[in-house]
Every structure is written in structure tokens, then in C-alpha cells.
């Protein structure tokens, strides 16, 4: 990743400033990161919690069954790389900000500390690019301790996404005045800003909540500011905007009406569409998975697919994202997502799909794909390219996805001696040719394999008409044999004969099991982990509602209004 050119501010930020900022930051880490050890995540005395700690204050029922709310405990969440970049950009008003950030690196590890320090330092070098008022004065100007106090009162709460506790206020004041005594005003202000930008209160989604009358001590209602953050990161992948902050300040998110008003506002914003596009992309695992590469990393044999390139892969991403975005902006229908035939293509994609369209790679337009060949996202080139080998289609990969991610069928682990080399069939010049289907049947016929593959293979065979880059094929690329996509599914509510992936997509679109599975995946994204036993009531209401409606916008609203989204369990394990 290219580094952004260092500007004039960095010339003044020497090792002493960086060391002072790092040391002072680490003094504050311990007061935040130990939530499940009984330490408050904000390190303070509760100042800034929403007023009115009893959940009955609004008159709304407690819990989805009318009783006390129940929600499973989950670990403390940290901003992922996309959320970190978006947060820094919105916090500073610097849309071009990009920093190295790996959310899997512990903050107590050297690399984890260093990457946060580097990100804060980079932000300071780019302060001439900031379009949001961070410091109320020129930090290169005359000394003004009142400016530091104002920065603490205004900027730090935006960065932490909630009011400061008295302990935090004193902590930040101490950092500034200690640095001021050693380094002077300008450098002390840089240390203060850098410390805020590295604070665990910015990096983590701290959720402590307020007490709920009639509920166990560990069950707490999220404060309005905590709920605002959870809502914004679910629907926008970034920090709350000013209007959402104002709603939290006014405690308008405590009531269902106030929360619904904000949900509808956020969903009408283009950022919600972009977030929905990414959620679908993640569901399809197109950025890679445990056993496959991302779309951009997918490698294809040049002798078989000379037209495949990084540019074509990028066009596949653009096309799929555009289709998902149109679905979300139009009907928000899950059925349309899995059966729609409109596509946004450039010249190379139009050629790949075999449809009239633009003639060049730089020209794009909407077209209709052949309804007998294409239906929704699972028959688009991006998905089919990822779930394929370098040489041919992969019925096993495509079948596993269909079962595990579309139908939520739990498959056992393969035996340790399983042969996982790609099945590419056999060309005629190597003797009797074998199709991919024949070779797959032969590979998986053993007693150790057939139990799972009797379910996996039939689902994958419905995709046989698509080669390794998603191009329609009647005869296979390697073997030259005719394709056979006829199959019969077993083990789900779409059981029975299926002619091909177009028919499969239609069956999946109307499947209660598939809709329930899809809603489950988005539920997990929203609440930060798999549904636990204590989420059963809220989870079932969300999935049952989506199974009936298939409306993606209604799914998001239902998730946000659920107990599992609005409450937190500070216990260490389920009861």
C-alpha cells in the first residue's frame, strides 16, 4: 500500500513526541479493554449514560415476548479495517485517508500499537486535508491552553462516539499538560490529538448499557450513544453523523418510534446501499474464504482463458455490485436478488455473457441477460469465477456454498486424507475423456466421502453450464464433452429434480430455509457474532419475518428493533 506524502506537520513530530504520545496512550488502555473482567469500557464513572435506567420508561414492552429482554453475551467488538478507514475519514473530513490497519493485531502487541500510532501520525501529516473542525485554534499558532480544553470537550466525544466520563476528561487533560510542560504547545496538541486517535475508545465499540428493571444484572439496555454507534456501523460501516449524534444526545433512540425514524433515514442514504452491497458480497464470500481466494486473487490458466485478466475481474466486481445496488434501490426483494436478469456490463463482460452491449472496456450500459442462462447473483461471472478452479468449473465448491451459505446446512469436516487437488476432467488426447461431473463422481465415491458428497455434488452439478470464468458452456472446455446440469437435490426444503442453476436460483429464492439462513447471516453481522440460545426469541422473530416478506429493507429494520440489537449481556457465558 502506497504511503501518502508526508507534509510540513510531520517535520515537527519527532521521536520525543511520538514516544510521549505512545506512553501516555498505554496508560489509558487498561481502563478500557477489560469489559468482561468487570471494568467499565469507558474507564469512567458512568457520566454520559442515558438518563432513565429503567427500560420501562418509554412504555415499550420488555423483551420480544413481553417479559424481560434476553440476549446472548458476545465479545467486545473492534472496528474492522473498512470501519476504521471510514471512521477516520468522517471524523477528520479527509476522504482520501488510507492507513495500514489490521484488526486482528492485539493492541498489546508491538505491531498493533505501531499501526495505530502510524495511522494517527499519518492523519496529523494530512491536517491540511481535514475539512472537519478538529482543533478550535491553529496548533501552530500562539499557545492557548483553552484551545486544548475545547478540543477535549468537542473533538474527543466525536471520536469516542459518546460523552466523555470525568475520568477520561482528566486523563486527556493530564496528557496535554504533561506534554505541554516537556514539548511546548504545538507538539502537546499533536500528542493530544494523536492520543485520541489511538484510544481504545475509538478503536472498540464499547457497550456497557444501563440497568433494566426486572432483568438480570448482566442484561443492560444500550445507551442512546452506544445504540447510535451500533446502528451506524451496521447500516453505514462508519461512525454516526451529526444528526444521529443529536438524536442520541436527545435520548430519542430509547423509543421504538425514535429508533425507527433514524433507521429509515439511514437506509435512505447512499451509504446504506453501499453497506448492503458489501453485506451481499461478504455473504457470497467473494473476498475469499477458508478454502478459496478472493475474486481479485483468482488465477486462471492463460491457455484456456486468454481473455481473463485483472481488468476483467474488476469488471465482474463492478457488475455484481451494480446489480445488487439496483435491487436494493428498487424493490429490495430477495427474490429479485436471486432471479434478476439485468446486468451492468462493459465490452468484455458483454462478450463473456454473449449479449449485445458496449464495444469497449471503458463503456458501460445496462442489458438483459438471457433468462434461460442467468438468474440472479449466483449465475454471475464474479461468483462463478471465485467458485471454480484455474482450469474448470468446480461443482464441489459451488455445491458447498449452496448448502452452507444459502441453506445453512452444516457439513462435516472432510477426512484428513481427502484429496483436495482441483478436478479438471480429462482431455481426449489423454485417453477416454472424463467430464468434470464424471471425474467428481469417481473422486468422491469412497465410503469416507460419499456421505457428504451425496448432498454436495447434486447441488454443484446444477452449475455445470458455467466454466471457470462464468461463461456459458454447452461443451466443457477441457474434455469437450456435453455438459449435464440435471440433478436432484436432497437434504433441504428445495429437494427434488432441478434442471440447472437458473431453476435452482428460482427455488432458492422462494425457499423458507434459504431466507431464514440469509437473515441469520445479516443478524450475525449486526450483533457481532452468531446467535446464541438467549437470542432465540429475537432471532426467530427476525428470520420468520424475512422468510415471509423477503424484503431486504424490512430485514434491516427488524434486526435493529430486536432485543439482540438493542440490549447487551455483560456475562461471560450463556446461562
Protein Blocks (a to p, Z undefined) as FASTA:
>chain_A
ZZddddfklmmmcfklmmmmmmmmmmmmmmmmmmmnopafklpnoiaiaehjbfklnopa
ehjeopacdddddddddddfklmmmmmmmmnopakbccdddfkbcfkbmklmmmmmmmmm
mmmmmmmmpcbdfbfcdfklccdfklmmmmmmmmmmmmnopacdfklmmmmmmmmmmmmm
mnojklmmmmmmmmmmmpmklmpccdebjadehiafklccddfklmmmmmmmmmnopacd
fklmmmmmnopmmpmklmmmmmmmmmmpmklmmmmmmmmmmmnopnopfkbccfklpccd
fklmmmbcfklmmmmmmmmmmmmmmmmmmnopaklmmmpcbdcddfklmmmnopacdfbf
kbccdddddfklggcjklcfklmmmmccfkbccfklmmmmmmmmmnopacddddfkbcfb
dcebjafknocaddfklmmmmmmmpmklmmmmmmmmmmmmmmmmpcfkopacfbdfklop
acdfbdcdehiakeccdfblmlmmmmmmmpmklmmmmmmmmmmmmnopacdfklmmmmmm
mmmmmmmnopaklmmmmmmmpmklmpccfbfbdZZ
